[in-house]
Each structure stands twice: as C-alpha cells, then as structure tokens.
Amino acid sequence: MSNEPDNNSLNAAEDMPFVAPCRTLELHAPFRWLRLGWRDLTRAPHLSLIYGLALMLLSLLISLFTWRYGTVALYIGLASGFMFVGPVLSVGLYSISRQLEEGRKPVLGYCIREGQHHLRELLVLGLILMVVLLVWARAATMMNVFMPMQANPGWQQMVPFFVIGSMVGAVFAGVVFAASAFSLPMIMDRKADAITAVITSANAVLRNKKPMLLWAGIIVLTVMLGFATFLIGFLILLPIIGHATWHAYKETIDASAWEKNSPAEEG
C-alpha cells in the first residue's frame, strides 16, 4: 500500500483560506439583527425560552457564587460557567434559527445533537476565552497598585484608579468580544476549527468597527437590563441576542469555502 499523500487532499488543504472573508456592514445592521432575533423567538417561543431559562439559571448560579464567595469565585464562575456551558447552550439558539431558516420546525433533540457534534471545538473556544478571562482577572488585581493609600481618598485621588482600570478592562472586553462575535455560529454552521473561527470573527469585527461597536453596546445594555430585572429579563433577552447573533454571522461572514455541516451528521 502506498504511503504517498493524496494529491487532491493536499491541493484542497492548500486552497483552504486561513480566514473567512467578511462583508461590509451598514451602521444600523445590528437593529436588523435584533428584529430577526425577535422574529425567531416568536416563531419558536417554547424552545427559545427553554434555552433562555437555562442561561438565566446559569447567570443566577454565577451571581450567587459571586455574592457568597466574592471576587475569586466570580472569575472562576465566569470561566467555567459561561465559557464552557454558555457556548453549548448558545449553539442551541443558533440551531433553532438555522432550522427556521431552512423551513423546518425546530426540534429540541436536533439542537442537542448539534451541540454534541461540535462539543470539541466549542470546548477549545471556551478554553481560549477562559484563558483571556483569567489573565483579565490577574490584571484586575494588579490595578490595586493605583489605589490611593489614604483611608478616605477623595474622588480626585480615585480618578487614576478608575481611568486605568476602565482602560484595561475595555481592552480585555474588546478581545473577548472580537473573538466570540461570529466564531460560535461559524463552528456550528461549517467544518471550521476554533482557531480559524476566532481569527475570522476578529477580522470581521476590525473591518466593521462602527456597527460592531454598536452591537457590543446593545449587548452590554441587554446585560444591564437583565440585571436590572433581577435576571428575569434574561429569559427573553438572551434568546433574542442568541438568534440575532446567528443572523449577524450569516449576514457578515462568507464561509462558503468551508464544507457545510449537514443534518445527516446528526444521526
């Protein structure tokens, strides 16, 4: 038996791009994604709310750990909870939108199987984001060197601490957002590895700074509204964001060079 590599396979590997190209977005594109996300929620309310409930309970668990054990548990909870369980749950929302897009009635078992089939790449992505968050946590603790030494510092003395801390936090938040904006739906939609999906996501964010900055602001506002309603709002808000993210990916990323994950693989 010949040990020579197959030439067709080598050519296919050479032709495969390193990053999926992206389209140029209009500034108001995020509002269109929200409308489409709301439409998917109303078309599959029961399944969407099941995932919304799961994400709400996960948020509640992390909040309880934070309240009970403090800052260390906050970062551990965020890393292990959102970065590992969150992506799997989010794939369920993308799967619902995908099934609706294909003219099918969304089925819970279908969503679960899709999450299982992409579990390895989802965990790799989760690990990448977890490392970023843990470095972020370390950087946050180092910000204490800018804390004034006096017992009751005035706001003038606190300005450097808040400014530098906000700048460092913004950098890490931007990294996490850029890496995850489109990578999860791409992993679910195409035969792409986590690294390619992350690079594709970051490239698309950097090439569409203004609309993606608006999208990030909408997500932050959504989180704030969720906490303002004692997490109850997450039951509806997070599914809308999840469905909208799928439509954001489909509108922004041209992943046609990668083979599509077909329903036949779910069996």
FENSULDA-V460370 format. One record per pair of residues at least 12 apart in sequence whose ideal C-beta (glycine too) atoms are under 10 Angstrom apart, sorted by the first residue. I is the first residue (numbers start at 1). J is the second residue. Records with the same first field share a line. If there is no record, write none. Layout:
I: J / J
//
This chain:
12: 259
15: 257
16: 192 / 196 / 257 / 258
17: 196 / 200 / 254 / 255 / 257 / 258
18: 195 / 196 / 199 / 200 / 203
19: 196 / 197 / 198 / 199 / 200 / 201 / 202 / 203 / 204 / 253 / 257
20: 182 / 186 / 190 / 192 / 196 / 197 / 199 / 200 / 201 / 203 / 204 / 252 / 253 / 254 / 255 / 256 / 257 / 258
21: 200 / 203 / 204 / 207 / 252 / 253 / 254 / 255 / 256 / 257
22: 182 / 200 / 201 / 203 / 204 / 205 / 206 / 207 / 208 / 251 / 252 / 253 / 254 / 255
23: 204 / 207 / 208 / 251 / 252 / 253 / 254
24: 207 / 208 / 211 / 252
25: 204 / 207 / 208 / 209 / 210 / 211 / 212 / 214 / 215 / 248 / 251 / 252
26: 208 / 210 / 211 / 251
27: 208 / 210 / 211 / 213 / 214
28: 211 / 214
29: 208 / 210 / 211 / 212 / 214 / 215 / 247 / 248 / 251 / 252
30: 211 / 212 / 213 / 214 / 215 / 216 / 217 / 218 / 219 / 244 / 248
31: 211 / 214 / 215 / 218 / 244
32: 244 / 247 / 248 / 251
33: 211 / 215 / 218 / 240 / 241 / 243 / 244 / 245 / 246 / 247 / 248 / 249 / 250 / 251 / 252
34: 215 / 218 / 222 / 240 / 241 / 243 / 244 / 247 / 248
35: 240 / 244 / 247
36: 97 / 100 / 101 / 240 / 243 / 244 / 246 / 247 / 248 / 250 / 251
37: 93 / 97 / 237 / 239 / 240 / 241 / 242 / 243 / 244 / 245 / 246 / 247 / 248
38: 236 / 239 / 240 / 243 / 244
39: 97 / 100 / 240 / 243 / 244 / 247
40: 93 / 96 / 97 / 98 / 99 / 100 / 101 / 106 / 239 / 240 / 242 / 243 / 244 / 246 / 247
41: 93 / 96 / 97 / 236 / 239 / 240 / 242 / 243 / 244
42: 240
43: 96 / 97 / 99 / 100 / 105 / 106 / 243
44: 93 / 96 / 97 / 99 / 100 / 105 / 106 / 107 / 239 / 243
45: 236 / 239
46: 106 / 108
47: 92 / 93 / 95 / 96 / 99 / 105 / 106 / 107 / 108 / 110 / 111 / 239
48: 92 / 93 / 96 / 97 / 106 / 235 / 236 / 238 / 239 / 240 / 242 / 243
49: 235 / 236 / 239
50: 89 / 92 / 93 / 96 / 108 / 111 / 239
51: 89 / 90 / 91 / 92 / 93 / 95 / 96 / 108 / 111 / 235 / 238 / 239 / 242 / 243
52: 89 / 93 / 233 / 234 / 235 / 236 / 237 / 238 / 239 / 240 / 241 / 242
53: 234 / 235 / 238 / 239
54: 85 / 86 / 88 / 89 / 92 / 235 / 238
55: 82 / 85 / 86 / 89 / 90 / 92 / 93 / 226 / 231 / 234 / 235 / 237 / 238 / 239 / 241 / 242
56: 226 / 231 / 232 / 233 / 234 / 235 / 236 / 237 / 238 / 239
57: 231 / 234 / 235
58: 77 / 81 / 82 / 85 / 86 / 89 / 231 / 234 / 238
59: 77 / 81 / 82 / 86 / 223 / 226 / 227 / 231 / 234 / 238
60: 230 / 231 / 232 / 234
61: 77 / 81 / 85
62: 74 / 76 / 77 / 78 / 80 / 81 / 82 / 86 / 231
63: 77 / 227 / 230 / 231
64: 77
65: 77 / 78 / 81
66: 78
71: 137 / 140 / 141
72: 137 / 141
74: 137 / 140
75: 130 / 133 / 134 / 136 / 137 / 138 / 140 / 141
76: 130 / 133 / 134 / 137
78: 129 / 130 / 133 / 134 / 136 / 137
79: 126 / 127 / 129 / 130 / 131 / 132 / 133 / 134 / 136 / 137
80: 126 / 130 / 133
82: 126 / 129 / 130 / 133
83: 122 / 123 / 125 / 126 / 127 / 128 / 129 / 130 / 131 / 132 / 133 / 134 / 176 / 180
84: 122 / 123 / 125 / 126 / 127 / 129 / 130
85: 122 / 126
86: 122 / 126 / 129 / 180 / 184 / 238
87: 115 / 118 / 119 / 121 / 122 / 123 / 125 / 126 / 129 / 180 / 183 / 184 / 187 / 188
88: 112 / 114 / 115 / 116 / 118 / 119 / 122 / 123 / 126 / 184
89: 111 / 115 / 238 / 242
90: 115 / 122 / 180 / 184 / 185 / 188 / 238 / 239 / 241 / 242 / 245 / 246
91: 111 / 112 / 114 / 115 / 116 / 117 / 118 / 119 / 122 / 184 / 185 / 187 / 188 / 242 / 246
92: 106 / 108 / 110 / 111 / 112 / 114 / 115 / 188 / 239 / 242
93: 111 / 184 / 185 / 188 / 238 / 239 / 240 / 241 / 242 / 243 / 244 / 245 / 246
94: 111 / 114 / 115 / 118 / 184 / 185 / 186 / 187 / 188 / 189 / 242 / 243 / 245 / 246 / 247 / 249 / 250
95: 107 / 108 / 110 / 111 / 112 / 113 / 114 / 115 / 118 / 185 / 188 / 189 / 246 / 266
96: 108 / 110 / 111 / 239 / 242 / 243 / 246
97: 185 / 239 / 242 / 243 / 244 / 245 / 246 / 247 / 249 / 250
98: 110 / 111 / 114 / 185 / 188 / 189 / 246 / 250 / 261 / 263
99: 111 / 114 / 263
100: 243 / 246
101: 246 / 247 / 250
102: 263
104: 263
109: 266
110: 263 / 266
112: 266
113: 263 / 265 / 266 / 267
114: 188 / 189 / 261 / 263 / 265 / 266
115: 188
116: 266
117: 188 / 261 / 265 / 266
118: 184 / 187 / 188 / 189 / 191 / 194 / 261 / 265
120: 187 / 193 / 194
121: 183 / 184 / 186 / 187 / 188 / 191 / 192 / 193 / 194 / 195 / 196 / 197
122: 183 / 184 / 187 / 188 / 194
123: 194
124: 187 / 193 / 194 / 195 / 197 / 198
125: 179 / 180 / 183 / 184 / 187 / 193 / 194 / 195 / 197 / 198 / 201
126: 180 / 184 / 194
127: 194
128: 176 / 179 / 180 / 183 / 194 / 195 / 198
129: 175 / 176 / 179 / 180 / 183 / 198
132: 172 / 173 / 175 / 176 / 179 / 180
133: 172 / 175 / 176
135: 172 / 175
136: 168 / 169 / 171 / 172 / 173 / 175 / 176
137: 172
139: 165 / 168 / 169 / 171 / 172
140: 165 / 168 / 169 / 172
142: 165 / 168
143: 161 / 162 / 164 / 165 / 166 / 168 / 169
144: 161 / 165
145: 161 / 164
146: 158 / 159 / 160 / 161 / 162 / 163 / 164 / 165
147: 160 / 161 / 165
148: 160 / 161
173: 216 / 220
174: 202 / 205 / 212 / 213 / 216
175: 202
177: 201 / 202 / 205 / 212 / 213 / 215 / 216 / 219 / 220
178: 198 / 199 / 201 / 202 / 203 / 204 / 205 / 206 / 212 / 216
179: 194 / 197 / 198 / 199 / 201 / 202 / 205
180: 197 / 198 / 201 / 202 / 205 / 245
181: 198 / 200 / 201 / 202 / 204 / 205 / 208 / 212 / 215 / 216 / 219 / 245 / 248 / 249 / 252 / 253
182: 197 / 198 / 200 / 201 / 202 / 203 / 204 / 205 / 212 / 245 / 246 / 248 / 249 / 250 / 252 / 253 / 255
183: 195 / 196 / 197 / 198 / 199 / 200 / 201 / 202 / 204 / 249 / 253
184: 197 / 198 / 201 / 242 / 245 / 246 / 249
185: 197 / 201 / 242 / 245 / 246 / 247 / 248 / 249 / 250 / 252 / 253 / 255
186: 198 / 200 / 201 / 204 / 249 / 253 / 255 / 258
187: 261
188: 246 / 249 / 261
189: 246 / 249 / 250 / 253 / 255 / 258 / 260 / 261
190: 253 / 255 / 256 / 257 / 258 / 259 / 260 / 261
191: 255 / 258 / 259 / 260 / 261 / 262 / 265
192: 253 / 255 / 257 / 258 / 259 / 261
193: 258
196: 255 / 258
197: 249 / 253 / 255 / 258
200: 249 / 252 / 253 / 254 / 255 / 258
201: 249 / 252 / 253
203: 253
204: 248 / 249 / 252 / 253 / 254
205: 252
207: 252
208: 252
211: 248 / 252
212: 248 / 252
215: 241 / 244 / 245 / 248
218: 241 / 244
219: 237 / 241 / 244 / 245
221: 237
222: 234 / 237 / 238 / 240 / 241 / 244
223: 237 / 238 / 241
225: 237
226: 238 / 241
//
